[in-house]
Amino acid sequence: MKLNTLLFFSSLCCIGSAAAIPDVEPDVTAQVIEVLEGVADGKPAPERFTERGTSYLAVPGLPALMKGCSRPFALELLSRNVNGEDRLYVYRAKCQPQALRIAVDFNKAARINRLELAPER
C-alpha cells in the first residue's frame, strides 16, 4: 500500500504538539534551513528543487508565513520516512504567534520535490 504523503502531512498538521525525534542527519537539516532562509528572503535557490518542487515556491504568501520565525531557523525533526527513493522529513519551526510544520520531500538526487508549510495546531 502506497502512503499518500500529502494526506500524511495534512494529518500531522492537525495533531497537537508532537515530540521531536533525534536528528541523525544534521546535514539535511542544515540544507533545509538554508532553503527556508532563502525563501523567507524572497531569494529561493531553484537549483535545489525539481521542476515539480519549484511549483511550491509560487504559493502566495509563503515568505509572509515565515515572518514570525526566528533567524536562523531553529528546526526540530518530527519524522523521517522513506518512500521508494524519496525521503520525507517533517520539521517544526518555532515561530510567533504559532509554530510551523514543514514537510520536505527529497528525491534520490537530493533535490526537493515538495516543500509545504502549515501552521501547527
Contacts in CASP RR format, 6 or more apart in sequence:
PFRMAT RR
TARGET T0000
AUTHOR 0000-0000-0000
METHOD contacts of the structure
MODEL  1
MKLNTLLFFSSLCCIGSAAAIPDVEPDVTAQVIEVLEGVADGKPAPERFT
ERGTSYLAVPGLPALMKGCSRPFALELLSRNVNGEDRLYVYRAKCQPQAL
RIAVDFNKAARINRLELAPER
2 83 0 8 1.000
3 81 0 8 1.000
3 83 0 8 1.000
5 81 0 8 1.000
5 83 0 8 1.000
5 88 0 8 1.000
5 103 0 8 1.000
5 105 0 8 1.000
5 114 0 8 1.000
6 116 0 8 1.000
8 81 0 8 1.000
8 88 0 8 1.000
9 88 0 8 1.000
9 90 0 8 1.000
9 101 0 8 1.000
9 103 0 8 1.000
9 116 0 8 1.000
9 118 0 8 1.000
10 118 0 8 1.000
12 18 0 8 1.000
12 78 0 8 1.000
12 79 0 8 1.000
12 90 0 8 1.000
12 101 0 8 1.000
12 103 0 8 1.000
13 101 0 8 1.000
13 118 0 8 1.000
13 119 0 8 1.000
13 120 0 8 1.000
13 121 0 8 1.000
14 121 0 8 1.000
15 121 0 8 1.000
16 120 0 8 1.000
16 121 0 8 1.000
17 99 0 8 1.000
17 120 0 8 1.000
18 78 0 8 1.000
18 79 0 8 1.000
18 92 0 8 1.000
19 78 0 8 1.000
20 76 0 8 1.000
20 77 0 8 1.000
20 78 0 8 1.000
20 92 0 8 1.000
21 77 0 8 1.000
21 78 0 8 1.000
21 79 0 8 1.000
21 80 0 8 1.000
22 77 0 8 1.000
23 29 0 8 1.000
23 77 0 8 1.000
25 80 0 8 1.000
28 87 0 8 1.000
28 89 0 8 1.000
28 106 0 8 1.000
29 75 0 8 1.000
29 77 0 8 1.000
29 89 0 8 1.000
29 91 0 8 1.000
31 48 0 8 1.000
31 110 0 8 1.000
32 75 0 8 1.000
32 89 0 8 1.000
32 91 0 8 1.000
32 102 0 8 1.000
32 104 0 8 1.000
33 72 0 8 1.000
33 73 0 8 1.000
33 75 0 8 1.000
34 45 0 8 1.000
35 44 0 8 1.000
35 45 0 8 1.000
35 48 0 8 1.000
35 104 0 8 1.000
35 112 0 8 1.000
35 115 0 8 1.000
36 66 0 8 1.000
36 69 0 8 1.000
36 73 0 8 1.000
36 93 0 8 1.000
36 102 0 8 1.000
37 71 0 8 1.000
37 72 0 8 1.000
37 73 0 8 1.000
38 44 0 8 1.000
38 45 0 8 1.000
39 57 0 8 1.000
39 62 0 8 1.000
39 63 0 8 1.000
39 66 0 8 1.000
39 115 0 8 1.000
40 63 0 8 1.000
40 66 0 8 1.000
40 67 0 8 1.000
40 69 0 8 1.000
40 71 0 8 1.000
40 73 0 8 1.000
41 63 0 8 1.000
42 63 0 8 1.000
44 57 0 8 1.000
46 54 0 8 1.000
46 57 0 8 1.000
48 111 0 8 1.000
48 112 0 8 1.000
49 56 0 8 1.000
49 57 0 8 1.000
49 111 0 8 1.000
49 112 0 8 1.000
49 113 0 8 1.000
49 115 0 8 1.000
50 107 0 8 1.000
50 111 0 8 1.000
50 112 0 8 1.000
50 113 0 8 1.000
52 113 0 8 1.000
52 114 0 8 1.000
53 112 0 8 1.000
53 113 0 8 1.000
53 114 0 8 1.000
53 115 0 8 1.000
56 112 0 8 1.000
56 114 0 8 1.000
56 115 0 8 1.000
56 116 0 8 1.000
57 115 0 8 1.000
62 117 0 8 1.000
65 100 0 8 1.000
65 117 0 8 1.000
65 119 0 8 1.000
66 93 0 8 1.000
66 95 0 8 1.000
66 100 0 8 1.000
66 117 0 8 1.000
68 95 0 8 1.000
68 96 0 8 1.000
68 97 0 8 1.000
69 93 0 8 1.000
69 94 0 8 1.000
69 95 0 8 1.000
69 96 0 8 1.000
69 100 0 8 1.000
70 94 0 8 1.000
70 95 0 8 1.000
73 93 0 8 1.000
74 93 0 8 1.000
74 94 0 8 1.000
75 91 0 8 1.000
75 92 0 8 1.000
75 93 0 8 1.000
75 102 0 8 1.000
76 91 0 8 1.000
76 92 0 8 1.000
76 94 0 8 1.000
77 89 0 8 1.000
77 90 0 8 1.000
77 91 0 8 1.000
78 90 0 8 1.000
78 91 0 8 1.000
78 92 0 8 1.000
78 101 0 8 1.000
79 88 0 8 1.000
79 89 0 8 1.000
79 90 0 8 1.000
80 87 0 8 1.000
80 88 0 8 1.000
80 89 0 8 1.000
80 90 0 8 1.000
81 87 0 8 1.000
81 88 0 8 1.000
82 88 0 8 1.000
85 107 0 8 1.000
85 108 0 8 1.000
86 105 0 8 1.000
86 106 0 8 1.000
86 107 0 8 1.000
86 108 0 8 1.000
86 113 0 8 1.000
87 105 0 8 1.000
87 106 0 8 1.000
88 103 0 8 1.000
88 104 0 8 1.000
88 105 0 8 1.000
88 106 0 8 1.000
89 103 0 8 1.000
89 104 0 8 1.000
89 105 0 8 1.000
89 106 0 8 1.000
90 101 0 8 1.000
90 102 0 8 1.000
90 103 0 8 1.000
90 104 0 8 1.000
91 101 0 8 1.000
91 102 0 8 1.000
91 104 0 8 1.000
92 99 0 8 1.000
92 100 0 8 1.000
92 101 0 8 1.000
92 102 0 8 1.000
92 120 0 8 1.000
93 99 0 8 1.000
93 100 0 8 1.000
93 102 0 8 1.000
98 119 0 8 1.000
98 120 0 8 1.000
99 119 0 8 1.000
99 120 0 8 1.000
100 117 0 8 1.000
100 118 0 8 1.000
100 119 0 8 1.000
100 120 0 8 1.000
101 117 0 8 1.000
101 118 0 8 1.000
101 119 0 8 1.000
101 120 0 8 1.000
102 115 0 8 1.000
102 116 0 8 1.000
102 117 0 8 1.000
103 114 0 8 1.000
103 115 0 8 1.000
103 116 0 8 1.000
103 117 0 8 1.000
104 112 0 8 1.000
104 114 0 8 1.000
104 115 0 8 1.000
105 112 0 8 1.000
105 113 0 8 1.000
105 114 0 8 1.000
105 115 0 8 1.000
106 112 0 8 1.000
106 113 0 8 1.000
107 113 0 8 1.000
END
